[in-house]
Amino acid sequence: MRQADWINALVVIVIWGLNFVVMKWGLDTISPMLLCALRFMAASLPFLLFVRPPKSVSWGLLAAYGLVQGVGQFGLLFTAMRLGMPAGMASVVLQTQAFITMLLAAALLAEKPQRWQWLGLFVALAGLMLIGATHGSGAAGMSLTAFICTLGAAGMWAGSNLLTRLAAKNGPYEPVSFIVWSSLFPILPLLLLSAWLDGTDSMQQQLLALGWREMGVIAYLALLSTLLGYGLWTRLLQRYAASTVAPLSLLVPVIGLLSAMLLLGELPSWLQWLGTLGVLLGMVVNQFGGKWGRSGR
């Protein structure tokens, strides 16, 4: 890749890695569904007059993507982190979306996984079992509900991956336009969920109490993580082979773990470290297993 594109890739990796710490900061004072709604409001409403809808993507597909990603993925992830899922562990467990995507693509799109991908899946699954076994154990522990919600968020991310594949089959589209207009659809469901779970009085109090810290969190999640991160990453995928770009995402949980340790004081247990190693090793096998097999012939 060109030097400028390497810089763009590193910017996205750092933004997405720090994303989990920023989420934790926001969830200190804002409820999960309301924070989700504010994120997508900031990522869509200010830009609707300036960004045209993507021509090659149907409104139904935009709505489906927005609901699966916005309400499903981030609604579950924010809920998990509010329930005690450590930011560092969330960044690791969420990466299992790659394997769930593989299974969904095999079931729905008839894409046959290769042998090394199955091996990577089983290695990552063993790592997940170790992480899940640490629920409720000490300061580094998490509730089992939070762990399951994070896995659910990974599943929703996998579903949104399949929807982007369907969108790409209809022709090339502008990524920023896609994310701006798809971000419009989860806003109302998230606000209704917040009103149901938190109550309208609590919502009003939270909105009135928004300060510079909360506004900074919302701006980071909407502008940097969503619009800038997604836009740069999609452009990299348009310029280079997926086999060149995708492995760089392995650095996201590394940044997530380190930033959580430095900024939140999270110290994973030895069992969580071992499980993390299993998940990351499974992802490495999934990404590079084919090259290793060909080089060994």
N, C-alpha and C positions, 0 to 999 in steps of 0.2 A: 504494500500500500504506500501511497505517497505520504510524505512527512506530515502534511496538513491533515490527512485523513487519520493517521496514527494519533495525532493530537485530539481530533474530534472523538475518536474511539475512547481515549483515556478520559476525556471530559465526561462522556456518557457513563463510563464505568464508575467514576468517582461520584457523580450525581446520583446514580442509582444505588450505589453502596451506602452513601450517607442518608439516603431516603428513609431508611428504617429508624434511624435515630431521630430524624425530624418528625416522623409519624409519632414516636413516643412523646416528644415534646408537645405536639399538638393535642394528643389524647390526655395529657395531664389536666386540661381545662375544658376540652370540647368532647362531646359524646361521639362515638364512632360514626353513626349515620349522619349526624349533622356535619361533622368534619368532611365526610365523603361528599355530601351535597355541596358544601362550600368550595371544595376542590374543583368539582366539575362545573360549578357556576363560573368560577374564575377562569377555567380553561376554555369556556365556550361563549358565554354571554357577551363579554367585551369585544369579541372578534366576529360576531355573526354578520355585522354590516360590512366588514372588510374582506372576509374570506368566503368565497363561493363554495357551495356544496360540490363534492366530487361527482363529476358527470357519469363516470362508469360504474358507480356503486348505487344500488337501489336504496330507497328509504327504509325498506324492511330490513335489509342487511345492516344499515347504519344503526337502526334501533336495536336489533338483536345484539350487535357488538357492544353498543353502549350499555345495555342492560346486563349482559353477561360480565363485562369487564367492570362496570361501575358499581352495580348493586351486588353482583356475585363475587367477583374477585376482591375488590377493595372493601366492600361491606363486610365480608367474612374476615379479611386480613385485619382491618381496623378493630373489629370485635375481638379477634383473638389477642391482639396486642393489648387491648383494654382489659382483657381477662387475665393478663399476666404472661403472655408469650414474650420472651426476651427478644429484643430487636435483632441481636446477632443470630440467634437460632431461627428467627423468622426468615432472615435473608437466606439461610441454608435450606430450610424445609421447602420454601417457596420454589426453589430451583427444580424440585421434582416435577414441575410442570412439563419439563422436557420429556419425561418418561410417560406421563399421562397423555401428552400429545401423541406420542408414538402409539400408544394403545388405542386411542380414539381414532387416529388415522388408519390403523389396521382394521378397526371394526367398521368405520363409516366410509372411508375413502379407498379401501382395498389396498393400502400401502403395506407391503410385507416387511416386517422388521428383519434385520440381519442377525446372525448368530451373536455377534459381538454386542449388538444392542440389547439382546436378551440378557447377556452376561452382565452388562452395565446396569440393567434394571435390577437384577437380583443382588448385586453388590450394594447398590443404592438403597434397596429395600432393607437389607441387613443394617445399614447405617441408620435408616429411619426408625427401625425397631429399637435400636440402642438409644436414640434420642427420645423416643416416646416412652421408654422405660424409666426415664429420669423425672417424670412428672411428679411434682410435689416434693422433690428431694432437695432441701436446702435452699440457699439464696439463688442458686442458678436454676432451680426447678421451674416448672410451669404446670398449669392445670391441664388435665387430659382434655378437657373441653377446648382449651386454647389451642392445643396441638392438633386436634381434629379439625377445628375451624381453619387453621393454617393449611392443612392438607386440602380442605374444601376449596380454599382460595386458589391453591395450585391447580386444582381440577378446573375451576372456572377460567383461569388463565389459559389452560390448555384448550378449553372450548373457544375462547376468543382467538387463539392461534388458528384454529380450523376455520373460523369465520373470515379471518384475514386472507387465508388461502383461497376461499371462495370468492372474496372480493377481487383478488389478483387475477383470477381466471377471466374476469370480465374486461380486463385491460388495465394498463398502468393508471395509478391515481396519485394525487398529491397527498403525502402523509399528513401534513399539518391540517389540510382541509378535512381529511378523514377523521382525525382525532377531535378537531373543533366541533364538527357537526354531530359526531357520535356521542360526544360528551354532553350534548343537550338532553338526551333521553333519560339518563339515570337521575336527573335532578329531582323531578317530582316524586318518583317512587321513594327516593332516599329521604326527602322531606316528610313524606307521609309516614315512613317507618320511624323516623325520629320523633314525630308527633305522637305516634302510638307507643313507642318504647320509653321516651323521655317525658312526654307531656308538653303541651304548648307553653305552659308557664316556664318550664325549665329551658325550652328552646329560646324563649324571649330573653331570659336572664343570661344565657350563654352568649347570645348575640350582642346584648348590651355591654357585656363584660369583655368583648374582644379588644385586645390591646395590640401594641406593636409586635410583641412576640407571636401572638396568634396570627396576625396578618402576615408576618414573615413566613410562618409555617405554611399558610395557605398559598402564598405566592410561590414558595419553593416547590410545593407539591404540584401546583397547576402549571406554572410557567417553565420551571427548570426540569422537573422530573417528567411531566407529561408532554408538554409541547416541544421543548428543546431536545430532551432526551430521545423521545420517540422519533422526532423529525430527523435528527442526526443519524440515529441507528438505522432507520429505514433507508436513508440515502446511501449509507455504507453498503447495505444489502443490495441496493440497486446497482452499485458500481463494482462490487466484488462478489466472488463466489461465497455462498453461505458457509462453506467449509473454512474460509479465511476469516470471516467475521464472527460467526457463532461461538467459536471457542473462547473468544475474548470475554464472553459473559461469565465464564468461570471465575473471573476476578471479582465479580460483583459481591458474592458472599464473603470473599476474603476482606474486601473493604468494609462490608457490613459488620463482620466480626470485630475487626480492629477498631472501627469507629465506635462500636458499642462498648468495647472495653475502655477506650480512652475517654469518651464523652459521657457515658452512662455508668461506668464502673461495673459493667457486667463481666463476671468471671465464670465461664462455662466449667462444668465439672469434667473430670477425666473421661467419664462415659460419654458426655456430650461431644468432647473433642474427638473421641474415637468414632462416634456416629457421624460427625461432620466429615471426618476423613473418608468414611465409607461412602457417603453421598457424593463427595467431590470426586473420589476415585471412580465411582460408577459413572459420573458424568464424563470424566476423561476417557474411559473405555468406550462410552457411547459416541464420543466425538471422534476419537482417533483409532478405534479398533479396526476400521476398514483399511487405513493406511498401514497399520502394523501387519495386518494379515497379508496385504499385497507385497510388502517389503520382505516378508519371510519366505516368499515363494522362490 
